[in-house]
Amino acid sequence: MISVTRLNGSPIWLNALLIESVEESPDTYITLVTGKKIIVLEKSSEVIRLMKDYLSSIGVQGATIKFQQTEGSS
């Protein structure tokens, strides 16, 4: 789980494995695989860093990077 902050200042914990996309325009929108969108105070780069740290801590980041490299090398 990663901790981010809603626009009203309240913290929310998200399952990083359920995040489909993160976009900044100028607010940061996190879209979950369920289709739900959450607007947060953190910049997109911070959310991505939090996701990478979480994935690394559970041992998933290496598999994700390998998949992306394999996918792009075709």
Secondary structure, 3 states (H helix, E strand, C coil): CEEEEECCCCEEEECHHHEEEEEECCCEEEEECCCCEEEECCCHHHHHHHHHHHHHHCCCHHHHHHHHHHHHCC
